[in-house]
């Protein structure tokens, strides 16, 4: 099972999952998200100052509102995944039930 498969399946019922995946998957797969989250710019009297930080912990570079939003999204997606897994387990435990009862 791939992340793309899960995104496609969960997005059928929960459309917001595709946009969350698109915005956050760059943090998992090395991408411009990693690079740009380590850059901080400041206007100075002489022009623009750019700070580029490479560290094990870049928490001061990340907007805390994005951190809380990410935690909420991860929590909701985990709840949805557990709901689907529960349905799958129920179906496997009850193979003789009609499909209508399995979906309730």
PyMOL commands that set and color helices and strands:
alter all, ss='L'
color gray80, all
select helices_A, chain A and resi 3-11+16-28+32-37+59-61+64-93+99-103
alter helices_A, ss='H'
color red, helices_A
select strands_A, chain A and resi 39-44+47-52
alter strands_A, ss='S'
color yellow, strands_A
deselect
rebuild
show_as cartoon
